[in-house]
Each structure stands twice: as structure tokens, then as C-alpha cells.
Amino acid sequence: MNSNLNEVLHARLWAGLMFLYAVGCVLAFRVFCTRRNHNLLRLLIGLTFVLHSVALLAHYWFTGQVPLFRLSDALLTLTWVLMLNFIIADYFLGIGSLATFLLPVVFVFLLYAASLPDFSAAGQGGYAGYELALHVTLALLGNSAFAMASIASIMYLIQEKQLRNKVFAMLYRRLPSLEELDLFSHRLVILGFPMFSLAVLMGLARARALWVDSWTLDGKVIWTLLTWAIYAPYLLSRSWPGWRGRKSAWTALAGFV
């Protein structure tokens, strides 16, 4: 009976969360176009974030595990971190237009998470629980920063195209300046890269210990190293002439994609 009740509550939390994010996507687009109801959007985002936090706590209450080990749970945590980053950025930097681009991404991630089968990777492969939790947490924090940086890079490329084509329409007036977007993206990569690098080192050490000779052929290892190999030159290239701006934005976007 308790198990059935937990499943019902879990389903209702997911449904409520998805509904609020869907409404948030529509409202964010409307605010972006009209420059009205900013406070209403912030209120909705705040309420949605609270429900998102409740969903994370409910997961721990129902399962006894932090929401990290299953892919669906990791996506739930990743999107929560993304929204937390947005709330902080909006409060200190006033980049409210970011919501128009971020909320659809969060909604799609959660929609994909809801479609995944109920499987768990907890405790597999001889990984101690706290080691896996630390590894996944660092990876999620790093990737959340990269995700935000890639969204800021998309905004930069859109704005840069507007200026290059001398199209001073709605998008030009609504988006932040190129300098603000470039600096915001760069700071996010600086924040996420050390955490991602530590997660990579922990993962490679365990993979080498478990898989011996075959660890270098694993797709996850190759993809992770490729991501690291894109963001490391990105940070170095900031001091190179001609590598800021558009090239930097494309590199930040390529690293996450």
C-alpha cells in the first residue's frame, strides 16, 4: 500500500513539475517578446524551483538514495542545478532573458528523464557509494556550468549575427550585449572545468582499475575525454589574439554538444 502511495505521489510530483515548466516556457517567451510580467515569471520560476526541490527530497524519502545514480535521477538533479544557477545569475547579473532559452532545455531534459526505464547503477562495478556520489556530483556540477555556458553562447551567436547583418529588431533589443554574454559564458566554463576535470580523473582511475586493458575503448571514456579536450584549449585560447567572441562561443557550444 505504501509502495503504491509512493508511486502515485511520485507521478503527481513529476506531472506537476512538468506542467509548471511547460507554463514557464510559454510565459518566458511572452515576457521576452513583450517585456512585461517579469515579476510574474520570477514568481513562477521560484515556485517551480521549490517543487523541483520537493521532488528531489521526495526521491530520497521514497528510495533512501540521493537522486544521482539512475540516469533519470541524474537529469532531475542536473536540471535543478541549472535552475539554481539561473536564479543566482538573474539575481546578481540581471540576465532574465536567459530564461527564454533555458526553460525549454530543462523541460526537454525532464521529459526525456520521464521516458526512461527504471534502472539503477548504484553500487555497480565495485564503486563505493560515496565515491560514486562524489564522482557523479562533480560531473553534474561541471556539466551544468557547461550547459549554461553553451546557452549563453547560443545567445551570443544570435546577437552577433544581428549586429553583423545590421538587423536591429526585437532579438537585438531583448538580448544582453556581446560583452556580457561572452564574459558570462567564460566565467561559467572557468567554474565548471575544475569540477569536471576532477570527476574525469576519478572516473578514469576507477575505469582503469576495473576494466584493465579495455577501459580506453569505452564510449563514455572517449566522449568525456573529448569534452575535456575541447574546454581545456577554450580556456587557454582566451589569451590568444582573435580567439574571443564568435570563435570562443562556437568552442563553448561544441564542448557541450
N, C-alpha and C positions, 0 to 999 in steps of 0.2 A: 504494500500500500504506500509506504514511504517512498519507495523507488519510483512508483508511478506518479506520485505527487511531485517528486523532484523533477521528473521528466516534463511534466506539464508546466511547472514553474520555469524550467529552463527554456522550453519552447516559447512561452509567453514573453520572457525577457528578450529572447532573440527577435521575436516578432516586433515587440515594442521598440527595440533598438533600431531595427531595420527601417521601421516606419518613420522614426524621428530623423534618421539620416536622410531618408528619401525627401522628407519635407524640408530638411535643411538644404539639400541640393537645390531644390526649386527656389526657396527663399533667398539663398545666396546669389543665385543668378539674377533674381529680381532686384536685389539690393545693388548688385554690380551694375545693372543697366540703369536704374533709376536714382541711385544714391539716396535712397530713402529706407527707413526701417532698420538702420544699423543696430540700434539698441535691441530691437526685437530679435534680430539674427543672433546677437551675442547672448541674449537670454535663452534662445532655443539651443544654441551650442552648449551653453552651460548646463542646461537640463539634460541634454543628450550625454554630455560627459559624465554627469552624475549617474545616469542609468547605466552607462558603459562601465563605470567603476563598480556599481552594484552587480553587474553581470560577472565581472572578474571575481569579486568576493563570493558570489553565489557558486561559481565554479569550484572555488576552493572548499566551500562549505559542503557541496554535494559530493565531491570526489576525493577530498583530502590531499589534492595535489595542486601546486601552483600552475596556472594556465600557461605552460611553456612547452610541454613535451609532445603533445599532438600538434599536427600542422594547423588544424582549425583553432586550437587554443593559442598557438603562437601568433596567428593572424589577429585574433581578438586582442592580444596584448600589444602587438605592433601598432594596430590602429589606435589603441588607447594612448600609446606614447606619441603617435603622430598628432592626435588632438591636443594632448598636453603641450607639445611643442608649439602648436599653433596658438593656443591660448596665451602662452608666455610671450611669443613673438608679437601677437596682436597687442598685448598689454604694454610692452616696452617699446616696440617699434612702430605700432600702428599700421601693420600690413594686413588690413582687413580683407583686401581683395584676394588674398591668398585662399580664403575660404571657398571661393568660386571654383578653384582648381583642386583644392584638397578634398573637399567633401565627396565629390564623385569617386575619387580614388579610394577613399575609406569605404564608401558604400559598396564598390565593386569587390574590394578585398573581403568584406564581411559576407557578401553574397556568395563569393567563392568558398569561404570557410563554411558557410551553412550547407553547401552542397557536398562537402567531403564526408567520406565514411568515418565511422567512429573507430579509429585505431589509435594505439599509444606506442610511443617509442621509449617510454620511461624505463630505465634500468636495462635496456638492451645493450649488447656489446661490451659488458663488463664496466660500463661507466658508472662511477659512484654518483649518487643522486645530487649531491651538492656541486660536483664537478660539472655535470650536465647542466644543472640550473645556472651556474655561473657562465658557462660557455654560451648557452642559448641567450641569456640575458644580455651579455655583451654584444652578441651578434645582432640581437633585436635593436638595441640602442644605437649601434653603429648604422644599421640599415635604415632605421627611422630617420636619422640625420641625413643619410644619403638620399632617401626618398624626398624629404623636404627640399634638399638642395636641387634635386632634379626638377621638382615642380617650379622652384624659383627660376631655374634655368630655362624652362619652357616659357615662363612669363617674360624672361629677358629676351629670348629669341623672337617672341611675338612683338614686343615693344621695339626691339632693334629693327625688325622688318618694317614696322610702321614708320620709323624715322628714316630708314633708308629709302623707302618709297614715297616719303613725304605725304603720308596719309594720316592726317591729324583728326581721326574720327573718334568714336566712343572708346575703343580699346586704348588708344593713346592717352586719353584723358583719365581713364579709370586705373590704369596700371601704374605702379611706382616707377621712379626714374631708373635708368640703366645702372647708374652707380649704386643705388640702394639694392637692387636685385643682385648685382654682381657681388657686392660685399656680403650680403645675406647668405648667398649660396656658398661663398668661400668660407665663411665662419662656420657654417654647418658641416662642411667637409672636414675642417680642422677639428671640430668637436667629435665627429663620428669616426675619423680614421684611427686614432689610438685605440678606441674600444674595439673596433672591427679587427685591427691588427692583433690585439691580444686574443680575441676569440679565434682568429685564424691559427695563431701559434698553439693554443690549447687543442684545437681540433686536429691539427697536423701531428702533434705529439701523440695523441691518443690513436689516431688513424694508423700511424706508422707502427705503434706497438701492437695493434690488433691485427692489421692486415699484412704486415711484413713487406713482401715484395710488390703486392698488387695495389697498395694504397695510392700510388701516383696515377693509376689508371681510372680511379673513381671519378664519375662525372661531377659530383658535388665538390670534390677537391679541386679539379681543374677549373670549374666555374668560379669558385671562391678565389683562387689564385689570380685568375684573370681580372676579377673585380679589383683586387688589391693592386694588381699591376697597372690598372688604369688610374686609380686615385693617387697612388704614390707619385707618378710623374705630374699629375694635375697640381699637386701641392708644390712640387719643385718648379713647375713652369710658371708660377705666379711671378717669379723674379726674372723671367726671360722676356726680352722685348717682343712685343707683338702677340703674346700669348694670353693676354687678358681679354675680357669681353666675349666676343662671339665664340672664339675657339675654346675658351675656358668653359663657356656654357655648354657647348656640344660635348666636351670631355666629361663634365659632371653628369650630363644626361646619359651618355654612353655607359658610364660606370654602373649606374643603377639598372639600366635596361639590360 
